[in-house]
Amino acid sequence: MKAIEFQTKLHDGGIIEIPEAFQKQLSKEQDLRVIVLMEDGKQDMSWKQLTTKQFFEGYSDEDAVYDLKK
Protein backbone atom coordinates (compact mmCIF):
# COMPACT_ATOMS: atom_id res chain seq x y z
CA MET A 1 0.00 0.00 0.00
CA LYS A 2 1.19 3.48 -0.87
CA ALA A 3 0.25 6.62 1.07
CA ILE A 4 0.23 10.31 0.24
CA GLU A 5 -0.30 13.21 2.61
CA PHE A 6 -1.53 16.70 1.90
CA GLN A 7 -3.51 19.45 3.58
CA THR A 8 -6.81 20.65 2.16
CA LYS A 9 -10.17 22.08 3.15
CA LEU A 10 -13.63 20.56 3.08
CA HIS A 11 -15.64 22.27 0.33
CA ASP A 12 -19.40 22.70 0.01
CA GLY A 13 -21.19 19.41 -0.40
CA GLY A 14 -18.54 17.51 1.56
CA ILE A 15 -16.01 17.56 -1.27
CA ILE A 16 -12.35 17.03 -0.36
CA GLU A 17 -10.06 18.38 -3.06
CA ILE A 18 -7.02 16.29 -3.99
CA PRO A 19 -4.12 18.48 -5.18
CA GLU A 20 -3.45 18.21 -8.90
CA ALA A 21 0.04 16.75 -8.37
CA PHE A 22 -1.53 13.76 -6.61
CA GLN A 23 -4.49 13.47 -8.96
CA LYS A 24 -2.05 12.49 -11.72
CA GLN A 25 -0.98 9.46 -9.65
CA LEU A 26 -4.55 8.16 -9.36
CA SER A 27 -6.76 6.41 -11.90
CA LYS A 28 -10.57 6.58 -11.96
CA GLU A 29 -10.92 2.81 -11.52
CA GLN A 30 -8.43 2.59 -8.64
CA ASP A 31 -9.75 1.63 -5.21
CA LEU A 32 -8.74 4.16 -2.55
CA ARG A 33 -8.86 4.14 1.23
CA VAL A 34 -9.36 7.57 2.77
CA ILE A 35 -8.43 8.47 6.34
CA VAL A 36 -9.33 11.95 7.55
CA LEU A 37 -7.22 13.46 10.34
CA MET A 38 -8.11 16.78 11.89
CA GLU A 39 -6.78 18.91 14.70
CA ASP A 40 -8.71 18.26 17.88
CA GLY A 41 -8.30 21.73 19.31
CA LYS A 42 -8.80 20.25 22.77
CA GLN A 43 -5.43 18.55 22.84
CA ASP A 44 -3.55 19.31 26.01
CA MET A 45 -0.17 21.00 25.49
CA SER A 46 1.41 18.75 28.11
CA TRP A 47 0.42 15.72 26.00
CA LYS A 48 2.20 17.20 22.97
CA GLN A 49 5.26 17.95 25.08
CA LEU A 50 5.30 14.42 26.50
CA THR A 51 5.11 12.76 23.10
CA THR A 52 7.86 15.03 21.74
CA LYS A 53 10.06 14.27 24.74
CA GLN A 54 9.52 10.52 24.39
CA PHE A 55 10.26 10.68 20.67
CA PHE A 56 13.60 12.40 21.18
CA GLU A 57 14.55 10.10 24.07
CA GLY A 58 14.49 7.29 21.51
CA TYR A 59 16.85 9.25 19.24
CA SER A 60 20.51 8.44 19.73
CA ASP A 61 23.71 10.08 18.45
CA GLU A 62 24.15 7.16 16.04
CA ASP A 63 20.88 8.18 14.34
CA ALA A 64 22.48 11.48 13.25
CA VAL A 65 24.00 9.69 10.25
CA TYR A 66 20.51 9.78 8.67
CA ASP A 67 20.36 13.57 9.05
CA LEU A 68 23.31 14.14 6.70
CA LYS A 69 22.43 15.49 3.26
CA LYS A 70 24.07 13.87 0.26
TORVEXRO-148527 format. One record per atom (N, C-alpha, C): residue number from 0; x, y, z; atom name. Coordinates in nm, 3 decimals, decimal comma. Example, Ala and Ser with C-alpha at 12.3 -4.5 7.8 and 13.67 -1.06 7.14 Angstrom:
<rs>
{r 0 {1,319 -0,569 0,780} 'N'} {r 0 {1,230 -0,450 0,780} 'CA'} {r 0 {1,320 -0,330 0,780} 'C'} {r 1 {1,285 -0,225 0,708} 'N'} {r 1 {1,367 -0,106 0,714} 'CA'} {r 1 {1,290 0,003 0,787} 'C'} 
</rs>
This chain:
<rs>
{r 0 {0,084 -0,117 0,000} 'N'} {r 0 {0,000 0,000 0,000} 'CA'} {r 0 {0,089 0,124 0,000} 'C'} {r 1 {0,046 0,222 -0,074} 'N'} {r 1 {0,119 0,348 -0,087} 'CA'} {r 1 {0,035 0,458 -0,024} 'C'} {r 2 {0,098 0,553 0,043} 'N'} {r 2 {0,025 0,662 0,107} 'CA'} {r 2 {0,076 0,797 0,059} 'C'} {r 3 {-0,013 0,892 0,051} 'N'} {r 3 {0,023 1,031 0,024} 'CA'} {r 3 {-0,038 1,116 0,134} 'C'} {r 4 {0,022 1,231 0,158} 'N'} {r 4 {-0,030 1,321 0,261} 'CA'} {r 4 {-0,032 1,462 0,206} 'C'} {r 5 {-0,141 1,531 0,231} 'N'} {r 5 {-0,153 1,670 0,190} 'CA'} {r 5 {-0,255 1,738 0,280} 'C'} {r 6 {-0,253 1,870 0,282} 'N'} {r 6 {-0,351 1,945 0,358} 'CA'} {r 6 {-0,451 2,007 0,261} 'C'} {r 7 {-0,576 2,010 0,300} 'N'} {r 7 {-0,681 2,065 0,216} 'CA'} {r 7 {-0,794 2,113 0,304} 'C'} {r 8 {-0,897 2,162 0,244} 'N'} {r 8 {-1,017 2,208 0,315} 'CA'} {r 8 {-1,137 2,126 0,265} 'C'} {r 9 {-1,239 2,119 0,347} 'N'} {r 9 {-1,363 2,056 0,308} 'CA'} {r 9 {-1,447 2,161 0,237} 'C'} {r 10 {-1,486 2,133 0,113} 'N'} {r 10 {-1,564 2,227 0,033} 'CA'} {r 10 {-1,713 2,199 0,048} 'C'} {r 11 {-1,795 2,289 -0,003} 'N'} {r 11 {-1,940 2,270 0,001} 'CA'} {r 11 {-1,978 2,134 -0,055} 'C'} {r 12 {-2,074 2,072 0,007} 'N'} {r 12 {-2,119 1,941 -0,040} 'CA'} {r 12 {-2,032 1,827 0,009} 'C'} {r 13 {-1,939 1,857 0,101} 'N'} {r 13 {-1,854 1,751 0,156} 'CA'} {r 13 {-1,743 1,706 0,062} 'C'} {r 14 {-1,703 1,791 -0,028} 'N'} {r 14 {-1,601 1,756 -0,127} 'CA'} {r 14 {-1,462 1,788 -0,071} 'C'} {r 15 {-1,375 1,688 -0,075} 'N'} {r 15 {-1,235 1,703 -0,036} 'CA'} {r 15 {-1,153 1,710 -0,165} 'C'} {r 16 {-1,084 1,820 -0,184} 'N'} {r 16 {-1,006 1,838 -0,306} 'CA'} {r 16 {-0,869 1,772 -0,293} 'C'} {r 17 {-0,834 1,692 -0,393} 'N'} {r 17 {-0,702 1,629 -0,399} 'CA'} {r 17 {-0,615 1,718 -0,488} 'C'} {r 18 {-0,499 1,762 -0,438} 'N'} {r 18 {-0,412 1,848 -0,518} 'CA'} {r 18 {-0,378 1,783 -0,653} 'C'} {r 19 {-0,366 1,867 -0,752} 'N'} {r 19 {-0,345 1,821 -0,890} 'CA'} {r 19 {-0,223 1,729 -0,903} 'C'} {r 20 {-0,117 1,759 -0,830} 'N'} {r 20 {0,004 1,675 -0,837} 'CA'} {r 20 {-0,025 1,531 -0,797} 'C'} {r 21 {-0,117 1,511 -0,704} 'N'} {r 21 {-0,153 1,376 -0,661} 'CA'} {r 21 {-0,259 1,315 -0,750} 'C'} {r 22 {-0,345 1,398 -0,807} 'N'} {r 22 {-0,449 1,347 -0,896} 'CA'} {r 22 {-0,388 1,269 -1,013} 'C'} {r 23 {-0,272 1,314 -1,058} 'N'} {r 23 {-0,205 1,249 -1,172} 'CA'} {r 23 {-0,158 1,109 -1,137} 'C'} {r 24 {-0,143 1,079 -1,008} 'N'} {r 24 {-0,098 0,946 -0,965} 'CA'} {r 24 {-0,215 0,849 -0,949} 'C'} {r 25 {-0,337 0,898 -0,961} 'N'} {r 25 {-0,455 0,816 -0,936} 'CA'} {r 25 {-0,531 0,789 -1,066} 'C'} {r 26 {-0,591 0,671 -1,075} 'N'} {r 26 {-0,676 0,641 -1,190} 'CA'} {r 26 {-0,821 0,632 -1,142} 'C'} {r 27 {-0,915 0,655 -1,232} 'N'} {r 27 {-1,057 0,658 -1,196} 'CA'} {r 27 {-1,107 0,523 -1,147} 'C'} {r 28 {-1,047 0,415 -1,190} 'N'} {r 28 {-1,092 0,281 -1,152} 'CA'} {r 28 {-1,020 0,228 -1,028} 'C'} {r 29 {-0,925 0,304 -0,977} 'N'} {r 29 {-0,843 0,259 -0,864} 'CA'} {r 29 {-0,921 0,268 -0,733} 'C'} {r 30 {-0,915 0,161 -0,654} 'N'} {r 30 {-0,975 0,163 -0,521} 'CA'} {r 30 {-0,887 0,246 -0,428} 'C'} {r 31 {-0,947 0,332 -0,348} 'N'} {r 31 {-0,874 0,416 -0,255} 'CA'} {r 31 {-0,929 0,396 -0,115} 'C'} {r 32 {-0,844 0,413 -0,017} 'N'} {r 32 {-0,886 0,414 0,123} 'CA'} {r 32 {-0,854 0,553 0,176} 'C'} {r 33 {-0,953 0,619 0,231} 'N'} {r 33 {-0,936 0,757 0,277} 'CA'} {r 33 {-0,944 0,761 0,429} 'C'} {r 34 {-0,846 0,825 0,490} 'N'} {r 34 {-0,843 0,847 0,634} 'CA'} {r 34 {-0,837 0,997 0,655} 'C'} {r 35 {-0,929 1,051 0,731} 'N'} {r 35 {-0,933 1,195 0,755} 'CA'} {r 35 {-0,882 1,223 0,896} 'C'} {r 36 {-0,778 1,304 0,907} 'N'} {r 36 {-0,722 1,346 1,034} 'CA'} {r 36 {-0,746 1,495 1,049} 'C'} {r 37 {-0,789 1,536 1,166} 'N'} {r 37 {-0,811 1,678 1,189} 'CA'} {r 37 {-0,762 1,716 1,327} 'C'} {r 38 {-0,724 1,841 1,341} 'N'} {r 38 {-0,678 1,891 1,470} 'CA'} {r 38 {-0,795 1,886 1,567} 'C'} {r 39 {-0,768 1,839 1,687} 'N'} {r 39 {-0,871 1,826 1,788} 'CA'} {r 39 {-0,907 1,960 1,850} 'C'} {r 40 {-0,807 2,044 1,869} 'N'} {r 40 {-0,830 2,173 1,931} 'CA'} {r 40 {-0,836 2,163 2,082} 'C'} {r 41 {-0,870 2,046 2,133} 'N'} {r 41 {-0,880 2,025 2,277} 'CA'} {r 41 {-0,757 1,956 2,332} 'C'} {r 42 {-0,662 1,927 2,242} 'N'} {r 42 {-0,543 1,855 2,284} 'CA'} {r 42 {-0,466 1,934 2,388} 'C'} {r 43 {-0,429 1,869 2,492} 'N'} {r 43 {-0,355 1,931 2,601} 'CA'} {r 43 {-0,210 1,952 2,561} 'C'} {r 44 {-0,155 2,070 2,585} 'N'} {r 44 {-0,017 2,100 2,549} 'CA'} {r 44 {0,080 2,006 2,618} 'C'} {r 45 {0,050 1,966 2,741} 'N'} {r 45 {0,141 1,875 2,811} 'CA'} {r 45 {0,149 1,740 2,740} 'C'} {r 46 {0,040 1,697 2,676} 'N'} {r 46 {0,042 1,572 2,600} 'CA'} {r 46 {0,137 1,585 2,480} 'C'} {r 47 {0,130 1,696 2,411} 'N'} {r 47 {0,220 1,720 2,297} 'CA'} {r 47 {0,365 1,722 2,343} 'C'} {r 48 {0,390 1,787 2,456} 'N'} {r 48 {0,526 1,795 2,508} 'CA'} {r 48 {0,577 1,657 2,548} 'C'} {r 49 {0,492 1,576 2,609} 'N'} {r 49 {0,530 1,442 2,650} 'CA'} {r 49 {0,565 1,355 2,530} 'C'} {r 50 {0,483 1,359 2,427} 'N'} {r 50 {0,511 1,276 2,310} 'CA'} {r 50 {0,639 1,321 2,239} 'C'} {r 51 {0,662 1,452 2,234} 'N'} {r 51 {0,786 1,503 2,174} 'CA'} {r 51 {0,907 1,458 2,255} 'C'} {r 52 {0,896 1,468 2,386} 'N'} {r 52 {1,006 1,427 2,474} 'CA'} {r 52 {1,036 1,278 2,456} 'C'} {r 53 {0,932 1,196 2,454} 'N'} {r 53 {0,952 1,052 2,439} 'CA'} {r 53 {1,012 1,018 2,303} 'C'} {r 54 {0,971 1,091 2,199} 'N'} {r 54 {1,026 1,068 2,067} 'CA'} {r 54 {1,177 1,092 2,067} 'C'} {r 55 {1,219 1,205 2,121} 'N'} {r 55 {1,360 1,240 2,118} 'CA'} {r 55 {1,444 1,157 2,215} 'C'} {r 56 {1,382 1,101 2,318} 'N'} {r 56 {1,455 1,010 2,407} 'CA'} {r 56 {1,495 0,883 2,332} 'C'} {r 57 {1,418 0,847 2,231} 'N'} {r 57 {1,449 0,729 2,151} 'CA'} {r 57 {1,551 0,758 2,042} 'C'} {r 58 {1,590 0,882 2,027} 'N'} {r 58 {1,685 0,925 1,924} 'CA'} {r 58 {1,825 0,922 1,983} 'C'} {r 59 {1,914 0,850 1,921} 'N'} {r 59 {2,051 0,844 1,973} 'CA'} {r 59 {2,148 0,917 1,879} 'C'} {r 60 {2,269 0,940 1,926} 'N'} {r 60 {2,371 1,008 1,845} 'CA'} {r 60 {2,400 0,930 1,716} 'C'} {r 61 {2,389 0,798 1,722} 'N'} {r 61 {2,415 0,716 1,604} 'CA'} {r 61 {2,312 0,743 1,494} 'C'} {r 62 {2,192 0,789 1,531} 'N'} {r 62 {2,088 0,818 1,434} 'CA'} {r 62 {2,120 0,942 1,350} 'C'} {r 63 {2,214 1,023 1,395} 'N'} {r 63 {2,248 1,148 1,325} 'CA'} {r 63 {2,300 1,121 1,185} 'C'} {r 64 {2,350 1,001 1,159} 'N'} {r 64 {2,400 0,969 1,025} 'CA'} {r 64 {2,288 0,984 0,920} 'C'} {r 65 {2,163 0,966 0,960} 'N'} {r 65 {2,051 0,978 0,867} 'CA'} {r 65 {2,014 1,124 0,842} 'C'} {r 66 {2,066 1,216 0,921} 'N'} {r 66 {2,036 1,357 0,905} 'CA'} {r 66 {2,128 1,424 0,801} 'C'} {r 67 {2,235 1,356 0,762} 'N'} {r 67 {2,331 1,414 0,670} 'CA'} {r 67 {2,274 1,419 0,529} 'C'} {r 68 {2,288 1,534 0,464} 'N'} {r 68 {2,243 1,549 0,326} 'CA'} {r 68 {2,352 1,498 0,233} 'C'} {r 69 {2,311 1,436 0,127} 'N'} {r 69 {2,407 1,387 0,026} 'CA'} {r 69 {2,402 1,473 -0,095} 'C'} 
</rs>
